[in-house]
Amino acid sequence: MIKNKIHPLQLLTLALYIFIYTPTLVMIVFSFNQQQFPSPWTGFSLNWYIDLFQNKELWQAAYTSFLVAFWSTTLSALLSIGLIFYTARGGKIKKFLPIFYGNYIFPETVFAVGFLTFILFINLPLGLSTLILAHLVLALGIFIPLTYHAYKEIDPFILEASMDLGAPPLYTFFHITIPLLYPVLTTTALLVFVNSFEDFLLAYFCAGNSVQTLSLYIFSKIRTGVSPVLNALFTLLFSASSLLAFLYLYFQKRNLRIP
């Protein structure tokens, strides 16, 4: 009988996962500790979660991050759909696509400093609007190339069949093209929303003194040490994201339709 041997690469991969997720496990465990981190474990407590839900400043920062992520995702999705509609009506945008690839080439720090310089050049006051605009420009670099290439992969005979059956171009676009683009639209929207919600660099350079996002709030707090309240916040965010990922995989395994 031949026994299966563990390949060294498998051990290396396992060690890498342990190295990556051990800090995550430590933060989750010590979010339930009675004493402040990094004190030894002294007993189970939910005091830090109570403090978390009573922290109005933190939830205001989280609400601001949600607003920025929501509007940047929504506007970038609508502009991308409009560009696809322009392409469907015969417009040519392939030559302009390299403009949006700059987000993949230049580091985000360079983009943030450049955008801040442009805002100051046109004398636009920093605030929530400039932060949403910065995230919108960054999101378009993700949305437009992905949706454009997904649109180009659609079988043109399907669209021609719809119009041959008497459907006008507008009806064909919203009832045939958009449903075929649902997978790339939803996944790209989730990617853009998460990136925008957790972004720090754009908020640091383009938000100004009147706007505080969740990442800026956490940055201001960790300079004096890691608070157990932040451990509790991380545990909630990690649990929510893990639940969404497991639900997606569950429905995908059950072969149910995912919009």
Phi, psi and omega per residue, in radians:
M1 nan 2.206 -3.094
I2 -1.609 2.157 3.127
K3 -1.527 2.492 3.101
N4 -1.289 2.192 3.124
K5 -1.652 2.497 3.112
I6 -1.404 2.165 -3.126
H7 -1.301 2.484 3.113
P8 -0.989 -0.547 3.116
L9 -1.149 -0.597 3.087
Q10 -1.162 -0.702 3.086
L11 -1.130 -0.690 3.118
L12 -1.128 -0.721 3.114
T13 -1.117 -0.751 3.107
L14 -1.090 -0.755 3.115
A15 -1.102 -0.646 3.123
L16 -1.154 -0.735 3.103
Y17 -1.124 -0.701 3.104
I18 -1.102 -0.727 3.130
F19 -1.114 -0.650 -3.090
I20 -1.309 -0.752 -2.979
Y21 -1.657 -0.122 3.081
T22 -1.087 -0.810 3.066
P23 -1.025 -0.626 3.091
T24 -1.091 -0.786 3.125
L25 -1.116 -0.677 3.130
V26 -1.110 -0.750 3.135
M27 -1.124 -0.700 3.141
I28 -1.144 -0.796 -3.105
V29 -1.115 -0.807 -3.055
F30 -1.400 -0.068 2.979
S31 -1.259 -0.255 3.093
F32 -1.826 0.144 -3.130
N33 -1.416 2.575 -3.140
Q34 -1.240 -0.593 -3.091
Q35 -1.680 2.831 3.132
Q36 -1.253 2.588 3.103
F37 -1.222 2.403 0.170
P38 -1.809 0.782 3.090
S39 -1.180 2.697 3.084
P40 -1.097 2.816 3.133
W41 -1.164 2.158 -3.116
T42 -2.057 -0.214 3.136
G43 2.705 2.783 -3.101
F44 -1.359 2.429 3.134
S45 -2.752 2.597 3.056
L46 -1.905 0.295 -3.081
N47 -1.083 -0.648 -3.090
W48 -1.229 -0.527 3.067
Y49 -1.273 -0.593 3.059
I50 -1.141 -0.765 3.083
D51 -1.106 -0.599 -3.141
L52 -1.101 -0.826 -3.096
F53 -1.297 -0.258 3.093
Q54 -1.656 -0.053 -3.098
N55 -1.506 1.677 -3.078
K56 -1.184 -0.631 -3.127
E57 -1.100 -0.709 -3.140
L58 -1.136 -0.784 -3.104
W59 -1.240 -0.494 3.036
Q60 -1.180 -0.703 3.073
A61 -1.138 -0.686 3.104
A62 -1.132 -0.671 3.109
Y63 -1.133 -0.683 3.091
T64 -1.117 -0.743 3.094
S65 -1.093 -0.675 3.114
F66 -1.127 -0.753 3.127
L67 -1.061 -0.810 -3.131
V68 -1.082 -0.793 -3.129
A69 -1.153 -0.714 -3.107
F70 -1.127 -0.853 -3.067
W71 -1.258 -0.675 3.112
S72 -1.142 -0.675 3.110
T73 -1.207 -0.788 -3.108
T74 -1.125 -0.828 -3.106
L75 -1.166 -0.712 3.131
S76 -1.159 -0.615 3.099
A77 -1.169 -0.781 3.141
L78 -1.127 -0.726 3.121
L79 -1.162 -0.643 3.110
S80 -1.171 -0.733 3.097
I81 -1.109 -0.697 3.088
G82 -1.101 -0.662 3.112
L83 -1.195 -0.651 3.076
I84 -1.148 -0.675 3.086
F85 -1.100 -0.690 3.084
Y86 -1.095 -0.694 3.102
T87 -1.164 -0.696 -3.139
A88 -1.135 -0.479 3.118
R89 -1.525 0.155 3.071
G90 1.865 0.027 3.133
G91 -1.242 2.603 -3.135
K92 -1.926 2.039 -3.140
I93 -2.183 0.038 -3.054
K94 -1.069 -0.610 -3.128
K95 -1.204 -0.371 -3.104
F96 -1.646 -0.125 -3.119
L97 -1.058 -0.651 3.130
P98 -1.005 -0.364 3.104
I99 -1.084 -0.640 -3.080
F100 -1.448 -0.168 3.114
Y101 -1.391 -0.095 3.123
G102 -1.063 -0.490 3.122
N103 -1.141 -0.461 3.130
Y104 -1.517 -0.341 -3.061
I105 -1.632 -0.847 -3.055
F106 -1.561 2.467 3.056
P107 -1.091 2.691 -3.106
E108 -1.124 -0.501 3.098
T109 -1.086 -0.748 3.117
V110 -1.108 -0.747 3.121
F111 -1.109 -0.746 -3.111
A112 -1.126 -0.783 3.133
V113 -1.152 -0.721 3.115
G114 -1.121 -0.726 3.121
F115 -1.166 -0.672 3.089
L116 -1.104 -0.720 3.113
T117 -1.079 -0.725 3.124
F118 -1.137 -0.725 3.137
I119 -1.096 -0.758 3.123
L120 -1.194 -0.547 -3.136
F121 -1.162 -0.702 3.135
I122 -1.551 0.095 3.050
N123 1.049 0.795 3.113
L124 -1.721 2.177 -3.097
P125 -1.152 2.415 3.125
L126 -1.244 2.475 3.132
G127 3.077 -2.768 -3.102
L128 -1.143 -0.665 -3.114
S129 -1.144 -0.746 3.126
T130 -1.175 -0.597 3.120
L131 -1.185 -0.748 3.089
I132 -1.112 -0.706 3.126
L133 -1.104 -0.721 3.117
A134 -1.111 -0.768 3.111
H135 -1.168 -0.583 3.112
L136 -1.121 -0.798 3.126
V137 -1.081 -0.725 3.118
L138 -1.172 -0.661 -3.126
A139 -1.212 -0.592 3.130
L140 -1.093 -0.550 3.097
G141 -1.175 -0.301 3.069
I142 -1.703 -0.770 -3.020
F143 -1.213 -0.873 -2.989
I144 -1.141 -0.855 3.124
P145 -1.067 -0.714 -3.103
L146 -1.176 -0.781 -3.136
T147 -1.217 -0.608 -3.136
Y148 -1.148 -0.807 -3.134
H149 -1.197 -0.587 3.063
A150 -1.152 -0.664 3.107
Y151 -1.136 -0.672 -3.139
K152 -1.187 -0.362 3.127
E153 -1.487 -0.137 3.098
I154 -1.233 2.371 3.128
D155 -1.134 2.050 -3.093
P156 -1.132 -0.380 3.135
F157 -1.161 -0.492 3.102
I158 -1.148 -0.761 3.137
L159 -1.209 -0.671 3.117
E160 -1.155 -0.646 3.125
A161 -1.129 -0.665 3.120
S162 -1.098 -0.767 -3.125
M163 -1.289 -0.535 3.083
D164 -1.159 -0.485 3.118
L165 -1.448 0.053 3.035
G166 1.820 0.030 3.140
A167 -1.329 2.312 3.086
P168 -1.213 2.818 -3.100
P169 -0.996 -0.673 -3.126
L170 -1.160 -0.702 3.117
Y171 -1.161 -0.739 3.125
T172 -1.079 -0.687 -3.095
F173 -1.168 -0.798 -3.046
F174 -1.464 -0.356 -3.103
H175 -1.884 -0.234 3.118
I176 -2.077 -0.969 -3.045
T177 -1.164 -0.894 -3.089
I178 -1.082 -0.785 3.069
P179 -1.037 -0.598 3.096
L180 -1.223 -0.403 3.130
L181 -1.637 0.006 -3.120
Y182 -0.914 -0.826 -3.105
P183 -1.016 -0.827 -3.108
V184 -1.257 -0.569 3.122
L185 -1.161 -0.784 -3.111
T186 -1.213 -0.792 -3.128
T187 -1.155 -0.692 3.109
T188 -1.175 -0.670 3.100
A189 -1.101 -0.735 3.090
L190 -1.097 -0.741 3.131
L191 -1.094 -0.801 -3.137
V192 -1.140 -0.728 -3.121
F193 -1.100 -0.802 -3.132
V194 -1.124 -0.781 3.126
N195 -1.076 -0.697 -3.134
S196 -1.246 -0.692 -3.099
F197 -1.133 -0.665 -3.066
E198 -1.695 0.004 -3.048
D199 -1.133 2.461 3.133
F200 -2.004 -0.743 -3.002
L201 -1.114 -0.825 3.130
L202 -1.113 -0.677 3.104
A203 -1.143 -0.669 -3.106
Y204 -1.151 -0.656 -3.070
F205 -1.628 -0.566 -2.920
C206 -1.974 -0.021 -3.080
A207 -1.498 -0.535 -3.057
G208 1.407 -3.037 -3.096
N209 -1.481 -0.219 -3.049
S210 -1.611 -0.164 -3.069
V211 -2.131 2.313 3.091
Q212 -2.251 1.994 3.075
T213 -1.538 3.049 -3.119
L214 -1.128 -0.674 3.126
S215 -1.148 -0.673 3.091
L216 -1.182 -0.645 3.106
Y217 -1.113 -0.792 3.133
I218 -1.120 -0.698 3.128
F219 -1.086 -0.698 -3.141
S220 -1.185 -0.447 -3.098
K221 -1.535 -0.626 -3.065
I222 -1.338 -0.158 3.085
R223 -1.208 -0.373 3.108
T224 -1.841 0.138 -3.126
G225 2.139 2.773 -3.123
V226 -1.435 2.058 3.126
S227 -1.476 2.465 3.051
P228 -1.047 -0.419 3.075
V229 -1.108 -0.662 3.093
L230 -1.197 -0.587 3.041
N231 -1.093 -0.721 3.111
A232 -1.144 -0.711 3.102
L233 -1.094 -0.782 3.115
F234 -1.064 -0.697 -3.129
T235 -1.090 -0.722 3.123
L236 -1.152 -0.782 -3.138
L237 -1.149 -0.702 3.125
F238 -1.145 -0.701 3.136
S239 -1.171 -0.715 3.139
A240 -1.136 -0.789 3.141
S241 -1.153 -0.663 3.112
S242 -1.154 -0.682 3.116
L243 -1.106 -0.747 3.110
L244 -1.108 -0.711 3.136
A245 -1.140 -0.738 3.141
F246 -1.175 -0.674 3.104
L247 -1.123 -0.719 3.119
Y248 -1.083 -0.804 3.138
L249 -1.147 -0.616 3.139
Y250 -1.130 -0.844 -3.138
F251 -1.189 -0.583 3.090
Q252 -1.158 -0.651 3.125
K253 -1.216 -0.586 3.127
R254 -1.405 0.039 3.123
N255 1.037 0.596 3.056
L256 -1.553 2.734 -3.102
R257 -1.298 2.209 3.082
I258 -1.965 2.095 -3.104
P259 -1.084 nan nan
